[in-house]
């Protein structure tokens, strides 16, 4: 969709406010959206990974082809640190389940399982995804690509599949956004309860039993940040 910068920001803020409203309606509403988009994302990733392995050349993953043999070359700390931001962002999310511990049934049993299973699933998915990219593209091709998944899918399955991948990325972004909006306000609420943050954020909705003020304040602040900078600036 040919959106200019203002259009992109408008869509971003609309998504933030929409999910802010959904999560104000109760933890069940936020959970329903989260489960739906998580299942859709994992199913899409599984299809992509299988397609790349089937269409690609797994022999490229053998030692000598996949593993670097020429050393690290000119290593620089600053670019390595920026690269780690991307890695941490990719793997991030497993820990936020702990933010909702106060609303989890049988947390002594459920919370550790959630953390262990969630972390393990993320590791498996991301490692398999990266190996599937390497089964289609060489190291030099990956280094020259700013969108590894799109480049690999386009090479293996054509432009139509690349369009489907774009939809998968949007599903992933929307689900990640909902997860952040669902979990983050629980931290502000707990801080307010402990007297180390603004007391107004302690307010619970009488009907939906959600930290409604914390959720709304987060939505407004996030919308404000969206107006201030683009993705790369906020990310960095």
C-alpha positions in Angstrom: 0.0 0.0 0.0 1.6 3.3 -1.1 1.5 5.2 2.2 3.5 8.3 2.8 5.2 9.0 6.2 2.0 10.6 7.6 -0.1 7.6 6.5 2.3 5.1 8.0 2.2 7.0 11.4 -1.6 7.2 11.2 -1.9 3.4 10.7 0.6 2.8 13.5 -1.3 4.9 16.0 -4.6 3.4 14.9 -3.3 -0.1 15.6 -1.9 1.0 19.0 -5.3 2.7 20.0 -7.3 -0.3 18.7 -5.4 -2.8 20.7 -5.3 -0.4 23.7 -9.2 -0.4 23.6 -9.3 -4.2 23.2 -7.1 -4.8 26.3 -9.2 -2.3 28.3 -12.1 -4.7 27.8 -10.5 -7.4 29.9 -7.7 -9.9 29.9 -9.9 -12.4 28.0 -10.2 -10.1 25.1 -6.4 -9.5 25.0 -5.8 -13.2 25.4 -8.1 -14.1 22.5 -6.3 -11.7 20.1 -2.9 -12.9 21.3 -3.7 -16.6 20.9 -5.2 -16.1 17.4 -2.3 -14.1 16.1 0.3 -16.4 17.7 -1.2 -19.5 16.1 -1.4 -17.8 12.8 2.2 -16.6 13.0 3.6 -20.0 14.0 1.6 -21.8 11.3 2.9 -19.3 8.7 6.5 -19.7 9.9 6.2 -23.5 9.7 5.0 -23.3 6.1 7.8 -20.9 5.2 10.5 -23.0 6.8 9.3 -26.3 5.2 9.0 -24.6 1.8 12.5 -23.2 2.0 14.0 -26.5 3.0 12.1 -28.4 0.3 12.9 -25.8 -2.5 16.4 -25.1 -1.2 19.7 -26.9 -1.1 20.4 -28.3 2.4 23.9 -29.3 1.3 24.8 -25.6 1.7 24.5 -26.1 5.5 27.5 -28.6 5.5 30.8 -27.5 7.1 32.9 -25.6 4.6 29.8 -24.1 3.0 27.8 -22.7 5.9 30.5 -22.2 8.6 32.9 -19.3 8.1 36.5 -20.4 7.6 38.2 -17.0 7.1 38.1 -15.7 10.6 36.2 -12.7 11.9 38.2 -10.1 9.8 37.9 -6.5 11.0 35.8 -6.7 14.1 34.3 -3.5 15.4 32.5 -3.2 18.8 29.9 -0.6 17.8 28.4 -2.4 14.8 28.4 -5.6 16.8 26.4 -3.9 19.5 23.8 -2.6 17.1 23.5 -6.1 15.6 22.9 -7.5 19.0 19.9 -5.1 19.4 18.3 -6.8 16.4 19.1 -10.2 17.9 17.6 -9.3 21.3 14.6 -7.8 19.7 14.0 -11.0 17.6 14.2 -13.2 20.7 12.5 -10.9 23.1 9.0 -11.5 24.3 9.3 -14.7 26.3 9.9 -12.8 29.6 6.8 -10.6 29.5 4.6 -13.5 30.5 6.0 -12.9 34.0 4.4 -9.4 34.0 1.0 -11.1 34.2 1.9 -13.5 37.0 -0.7 -11.9 39.3 -3.5 -12.9 36.9 -2.2 -16.4 36.1 -4.0 -19.4 37.5 -1.7 -21.6 39.6 1.3 -19.4 38.9 3.8 -21.6 40.8 3.2 -24.3 38.3 2.1 -22.4 35.1 4.7 -19.6 35.1 7.8 -21.7 35.0 6.3 -23.9 32.3 5.4 -20.9 30.3 8.9 -19.5 30.5 10.6 -22.8 29.7 8.3 -23.8 26.9 8.1 -20.3 25.4 11.9 -19.8 25.4 12.4 -23.3 23.9 9.9 -22.7 21.2 11.4 -19.4 20.2 14.9 -21.0 20.0 13.7 -23.8 17.8 11.7 -21.5 15.5 14.4 -18.9 15.0 17.2 -21.4 14.5 15.2 -23.4 11.9 14.2 -20.2 10.2 17.8 -19.1 9.9 18.9 -22.5 8.7 16.1 -22.4 6.1 17.4 -19.1 4.8 20.9 -20.5 4.5 19.6 -23.5 2.6 18.4 -21.1 -0.2 20.9 -18.3 -0.1 24.7 -18.2 0.3 26.4 -16.3 3.1 27.4 -13.4 0.7 23.8 -13.2 -0.6 22.4 -13.0 2.9 25.0 -10.3 3.9 23.9 -8.3 0.9 20.1 -8.5 1.8 18.2 -6.2 4.0 15.3 -8.6 4.2 16.6 -12.2 4.5 13.2 -13.9 4.7 11.8 -12.0 1.7 14.9 -12.6 -0.4 14.9 -16.4 0.4 11.2 -16.9 -0.2 11.3 -14.9 -3.5 14.2 -17.1 -4.7 12.5 -20.3 -3.7 8.9 -19.7 -4.4 8.5 -16.5 -6.5 6.9 -13.1 -6.0 3.5 -14.3 -5.0 4.9 -16.1 -2.0 6.8 -13.0 -1.1 3.5 -11.1 -0.9 2.2 -13.8 1.5 5.3 -13.4 3.6 4.5 -9.7 3.9 1.1 -10.6 5.3 2.8 -13.0 7.7 5.1 -10.2 8.9 2.1 -7.9 9.5 0.4 -10.7 11.5 3.6 -11.0 13.5 3.9 -7.3 14.2 0.2 -7.0 15.2 0.5 -10.0 17.6 3.7 -8.6 19.1 2.1 -5.2 19.6 -0.9 -6.8 21.4 1.5 -8.8 23.6 3.3 -5.6 24.6 0.1 -3.7 25.3 -1.4 -6.6 27.2 1.6 -7.1 29.5 3.4 -3.8 29.9 0.7 -2.0 32.0 0.8 -4.7 34.6 4.3 -3.5 35.5 3.1 0.1 35.8 0.2 -1.0 37.9 2.4 -3.1 40.2 4.8 -0.2 40.6 2.0 2.1 41.5 0.7 -0.4 44.0 4.2 -0.4 45.6 4.2 3.4 45.8 7.0 3.9 43.4 5.0 5.2 40.4 2.0 7.5 39.9 -0.8 6.4 42.1 -3.5 6.9 39.4 -2.1 3.9 37.6 -3.4 1.7 40.4 -7.0 2.2 39.2 -8.8 -1.0 38.2 -11.9 -0.9 35.9 -14.9 -1.9 38.0 -16.4 -4.0 35.3 -13.5 -5.4 33.3 -11.0 -5.7 36.1 -8.1 -4.3 34.0 -5.5 -1.6 35.0 -7.4 0.7 32.6 -5.5 3.9 33.5 -2.1 2.2 33.0 -3.3 0.8 29.6 -4.6 4.1 28.4 -1.5 6.1 29.5 0.7 3.5 27.7 -1.4 3.8 24.5 -1.1 7.6 24.6 2.6 7.7 25.3 3.3 5.1 22.6 1.3 7.1 20.1 3.3 10.2 21.0 6.6 8.3 20.5 5.3 7.1 17.1 4.8 10.8 16.1 8.4 11.7 17.2 10.5 9.3 15.1 10.5 6.6 12.5 11.1 2.9 13.4 14.8 2.9 13.0 15.2 5.9 15.3 13.0 4.5 18.0 14.6 1.1 17.7 18.2 2.4 17.9 
